[in-house]
Amino acid sequence: SYEWLPGRFFLLHRWDAMVGERVFRGTEILGHDNGLGGYFSRCFDDAGSHPEYGAYVDENIWTFTGRWTRAKVTFTEAGNRMRCYWEWRNEHDWLPLHDRVATREDRAGTP
C-alpha cells in the first residue's frame, strides 16, 4: 500500500509479500532530493535490513540504485500494475534477485 504522509512531501509504502516460502514485510519512505536531482528511498524490513536508494524517473520507469541492490520498476500506462525487477551485486557483477508484478486494488480488494 502507498499513502501520502501529512504535508504530501513524503510517500509511505508498506508491503506484506511472500518471497519463496518466507513472509517479507517492511516499510519504505520515498521523497524528493534536490541534491540528487531525483528521489530517495529508505527501507526498513522485518529482517532488520535498512537499505538506502537513489531513485530516478524516466516517464513510467523508476530506477532505484543502492550499494548492493538495485531495481527497475515499470508502471503500466493505466497505472494499475507495476513490474519490479531487482538485482543484487556480488564483488564483480549485478545478478538477478527477483522479478515480480504488483497489481493495484481499490479498498474493497478489487483490481
GIDA-V870166 format. One record per run of one state. SS is the DSSP state (hx for helix, st for strand, lp for the rest). FROM is the first residue (numbers start at 1). LEN is the number of residues. Records with the same first field share a line. If there is no record, write none. Layout:
SS->FROM-LEN ; FROM-LEN
This chain:
lp->1-1 ; 5-5 ; 20-2 ; 34-4 ; 46-6 ; 59-2 ; 66-3 ; 76-5 ; 90-4 ; 104-8
st->2-3 ; 10-10 ; 22-12 ; 38-8 ; 52-7 ; 61-5 ; 69-7 ; 81-9 ; 94-10
